[in-house]
Amino acid sequence: MTLVEEEQQQQTLQRASGIHHSRTCGGSAANTIIGVAQLGGKAHYSCKVANDETGEFFTAALVELGVSSNAGKSNASGNSGKCIVMVTPDADRTMHTCLGISAELSRDEVDEQALSDSQYLYIEGYLVTSDSARDAAIYARKLAEKHNVKTAFTLSDPGMASFFADGLKEMLGDGVDLLFCNEEEALTFTNTKNLEDAIPLLQEYATQIAITRSEKGALLFDGSNTIEIETPQVKPVDTNGAGDLFAGGFLYGITHGMDFKAAGELACNLSSKLVTQFGARLEAEQAKEIYAGLTSS
């Protein structure tokens, strides 16, 4: 993931003219929240979009997907953030992100009432790149603690763990209830070479941990025990959004009666299905079918 300016992003789009593409509302945390909603959960998304065509598209999509949001409630001028995701034949992805007005996310976008009504606050590590967004994340975490709402945090990207580690630690504060990361992010953030060494260091920042390991499944720490989760073996075509959906499935599971192991299995099954098709999310019917298949067996 590379941060770029609007002009560079437009140049990339022009050079990619004619290549198969699609457009969808997204962003890491948005993909996670949408995953929760698709499974039948209730979720609110705090964000900042402009009063441009992209902002209107994003707002309408959230409404259609059943996600409560503050989007569309302001008339901010500027450009809404956009991300170009380029997928190679081996299913890897390169992301060019222009933050636009989303870099100006602030405390004003945090809905304290929606937060106090929630079981979990979910914060994405990408917010670390903006001073105002980082401040908003810290503010939201403190509000969650005030209202006895549990906190979940994702390191988001190896680049964030490498170049913004101090900012991430500031956002994590005295620690969160649940930390999401993939294996590379875990090793980078802790400056270790294996998860056996990384997990004790991650425990300094989180009571519980969920580490995705691609085709190797996931490694979970529930506060007492380490749990290995296997994932269905598939041929990937697009890995975009897999970690986001893992978090969404996992959060839905643990807030709807599942233990850590069952939630991990749900999350892995959702992600393994997602990587077999293009796009950052499943259809709601696909997500519910996977959930039903696991809970009825």
C-alpha positions in Angstrom: 0.0 0.0 0.0 1.4 3.3 -1.1 0.0 6.8 -0.3 -0.3 8.9 -3.5 -1.6 12.3 -4.5 -4.8 12.8 -6.6 -2.8 13.6 -9.8 -0.7 10.4 -9.5 -3.8 8.3 -8.9 -5.5 9.8 -12.0 -2.4 9.0 -14.1 -2.5 5.4 -12.9 -6.2 5.2 -13.8 -5.5 6.5 -17.3 -2.7 4.0 -17.9 -5.0 1.2 -16.7 -7.7 2.2 -19.2 -9.2 -0.8 -20.8 -8.2 -3.3 -18.1 -11.1 -5.2 -16.4 -12.2 -3.3 -13.3 -15.1 -2.7 -10.9 -15.9 -0.1 -8.3 -17.2 -0.6 -4.8 -17.2 1.2 -1.5 -14.5 0.1 0.8 -11.5 0.8 2.9 -10.2 -1.7 5.4 -12.5 -0.9 8.4 -15.5 -0.4 6.1 -14.9 -3.9 4.6 -14.8 -5.3 8.1 -18.0 -3.5 9.2 -19.8 -4.5 6.0 -18.8 -8.2 6.7 -20.5 -7.9 10.1 -23.6 -6.5 8.6 -23.8 -9.1 5.9 -23.8 -11.9 8.5 -26.7 -10.2 10.2 -25.0 -8.0 12.8 -25.6 -4.4 13.6 -22.7 -2.0 13.0 -22.0 1.8 12.7 -19.2 3.2 10.6 -17.6 6.6 11.4 -15.9 8.1 8.4 -15.4 11.3 6.4 -16.4 11.7 2.8 -16.8 14.9 0.6 -19.9 16.1 -1.1 -18.6 14.8 -4.5 -19.8 11.9 -6.7 -17.5 9.4 -4.9 -18.9 10.5 -1.5 -22.5 10.1 -2.8 -21.6 6.6 -4.2 -20.0 5.6 -0.9 -22.9 6.8 1.2 -25.5 5.2 -0.9 -23.6 1.9 -0.8 -23.4 1.8 3.0 -27.2 2.4 3.2 -27.8 -0.4 0.7 -25.6 -2.7 2.7 -27.4 -2.0 5.9 -24.6 -0.2 7.7 -25.4 2.8 10.0 -23.0 5.7 9.3 -22.4 9.4 9.7 -21.6 9.5 5.9 -23.7 12.0 4.0 -24.5 14.1 7.1 -22.0 16.8 6.3 -21.3 19.0 3.3 -17.5 18.9 3.4 -15.8 20.2 0.2 -12.9 18.4 -1.3 -12.3 15.0 -2.8 -13.4 11.7 -1.1 -10.6 9.2 -0.5 -10.1 6.5 -3.2 -7.9 3.4 -3.5 -6.8 1.7 -6.7 -6.2 -2.0 -6.1 -4.2 -3.7 -8.8 -4.3 -7.5 -8.7 -1.6 -9.6 -10.4 -2.1 -13.1 -11.9 -0.6 -14.7 -8.7 -3.4 -13.1 -6.6 -1.2 -10.5 -5.0 -2.3 -6.9 -4.8 -0.8 -3.4 -5.0 -2.8 -0.5 -3.6 -2.5 3.2 -4.5 -4.4 5.2 -1.9 -5.3 8.8 -2.1 -6.7 9.7 1.3 -8.4 12.8 0.2 -10.7 14.3 2.8 -10.6 11.1 4.8 -7.2 12.3 6.1 -9.2 15.0 7.9 -11.2 12.5 10.0 -11.5 14.0 13.4 -13.3 13.7 16.7 -16.3 15.4 15.1 -17.0 12.1 13.2 -17.1 10.0 16.3 -20.7 9.3 17.4 -20.6 8.7 21.1 -24.2 7.4 21.3 -23.6 4.8 18.6 -20.3 3.9 20.4 -21.9 3.5 23.8 -24.6 1.2 22.3 -21.9 -1.1 20.9 -20.2 -4.3 22.2 -16.9 -3.5 20.4 -15.1 -0.5 19.0 -13.0 -1.5 15.9 -10.1 0.8 15.0 -7.9 0.4 11.9 -4.2 1.1 12.0 -4.2 3.0 8.8 -5.5 6.0 10.8 -2.0 6.4 12.1 -0.9 8.3 9.0 -3.1 11.3 9.8 -2.6 13.4 12.9 -6.3 14.3 13.2 -7.4 10.7 12.4 -5.0 9.3 15.0 -6.3 11.7 17.6 -9.9 10.7 16.7 -9.0 7.0 17.1 -7.4 7.7 20.6 -10.5 9.7 21.5 -12.8 6.9 20.4 -10.8 4.3 22.4 -11.1 6.4 25.5 -14.8 6.9 25.0 -15.2 3.1 24.6 -13.3 2.6 27.9 -15.6 5.2 29.5 -18.7 3.3 28.4 -17.3 -0.2 29.1 -17.2 -1.0 25.4 -14.5 -3.5 24.4 -11.9 -2.4 21.9 -10.5 -4.2 18.9 -7.6 -2.9 16.8 -5.9 -4.0 13.6 -2.3 -3.2 12.6 -3.7 -3.0 9.0 -0.5 -3.2 6.9 3.2 -4.2 7.3 4.1 -0.7 6.2 2.1 0.8 9.1 3.8 -1.6 11.5 7.2 -0.7 10.1 7.2 3.0 9.6 4.5 4.1 12.1 5.1 1.8 15.0 5.3 4.6 17.6 2.0 6.1 16.4 0.3 2.7 16.6 1.6 2.2 20.1 0.1 5.6 21.0 -3.2 4.6 19.5 -3.1 1.3 21.5 -2.5 3.2 24.7 -2.6 1.0 27.8 -3.8 -1.9 25.6 -6.9 -3.1 23.8 -9.1 -6.2 24.3 -8.5 -7.7 20.9 -5.7 -7.2 18.4 -5.9 -8.3 14.7 -2.8 -8.6 12.5 -1.3 -10.9 9.9 1.9 -12.8 10.4 4.1 -10.3 8.7 2.6 -7.4 10.6 3.1 -9.2 13.9 6.8 -9.9 13.2 7.4 -6.4 11.9 5.7 -4.7 14.8 7.6 -6.7 17.4 10.8 -6.9 15.4 11.0 -10.7 15.8 11.5 -13.6 13.4 8.8 -16.0 14.6 5.4 -15.9 16.2 6.6 -17.8 19.2 8.6 -14.7 20.1 6.1 -12.2 18.8 3.0 -13.3 20.7 4.4 -12.5 24.2 5.3 -9.1 23.0 1.9 -8.5 21.4 0.3 -9.4 24.7 1.8 -6.2 26.1 -0.7 -4.4 23.9 -3.8 -6.7 23.8 -5.5 -9.2 26.1 -6.5 -11.4 23.1 -4.9 -11.8 19.7 -6.0 -13.0 16.3 -3.2 -13.6 13.7 -4.0 -14.6 10.1 -1.5 -16.8 8.3 -2.8 -17.0 4.8 -3.1 -20.6 3.6 -1.8 -21.7 7.1 -5.0 -20.5 8.7 -4.9 -18.4 11.9 -3.3 -18.4 15.3 -5.4 -17.2 18.2 -4.7 -16.3 21.8 -7.9 -16.1 23.8 -6.3 -14.7 26.9 -5.2 -18.0 28.3 -4.6 -20.5 25.5 -3.2 -20.5 21.9 -5.5 -22.0 19.3 -4.5 -23.0 15.8 -7.2 -22.7 13.2 -6.9 -24.5 9.8 -8.4 -22.9 6.7 -9.8 -24.5 3.6 -7.2 -24.9 0.9 -8.2 -23.0 -2.2 -6.6 -21.5 -5.4 -6.6 -17.7 -4.8 -7.3 -15.2 -7.5 -7.5 -12.0 -5.4 -6.4 -11.6 -1.8 -7.8 -8.1 -1.4 -10.0 -7.7 1.7 -9.3 -11.2 3.1 -7.9 -9.9 6.4 -10.8 -7.3 6.6 -13.4 -10.0 6.2 -11.6 -12.3 8.7 -11.9 -9.5 11.3 -15.6 -9.0 10.4 -16.4 -12.7 10.6 -14.5 -13.0 13.9 -16.2 -10.0 15.5 -19.6 -11.2 14.4 -18.8 -14.7 15.8 -17.6 -13.6 19.3 -20.6 -11.2 19.6 -23.1 -13.8 18.6 -22.4 -16.7 21.0 -19.3 -18.3 19.4 -16.2 -19.1 21.3 -12.7 -18.2 19.9 -12.3 -21.4 18.0 -15.6 -21.3 16.3 -15.3 -17.6 15.5 -11.8 -18.3 14.0 -13.2 -21.1 11.9 -16.0 -18.9 10.6 -13.5 -16.1 9.8 -11.1 -18.5 8.0 -13.9 -20.0 5.9 -15.2 -16.6 4.9 -11.8 -15.4 3.9 -10.9 -18.5 2.0 -14.1 -18.2 0.0 -13.4 -14.5 -0.7 -9.9 -15.1 -2.2 -11.4 -17.4 -4.9 -13.1 -14.4 -6.5 -12.4 -10.8 -7.5 -13.4 -8.1 -5.1 -13.0 -7.2 -1.5 -16.2 -8.8 -0.2 -18.6 -11.6 -0.6 -22.3 -11.3 -1.4 -24.5 -11.4 1.8 -26.0 -14.7 0.6 -22.5 -16.3 0.4 -21.6 -15.1 3.9 -24.8 -16.3 5.4 -24.5 -19.7 3.6 -21.0 -20.2 5.0 -22.2 -19.3 8.5 -25.2 -21.6 8.3 -23.0 -24.5 7.1 -20.7 -24.2 10.1 -23.4 -23.7 12.7 -25.7 -26.5 11.5 -23.0 -29.1 11.4 
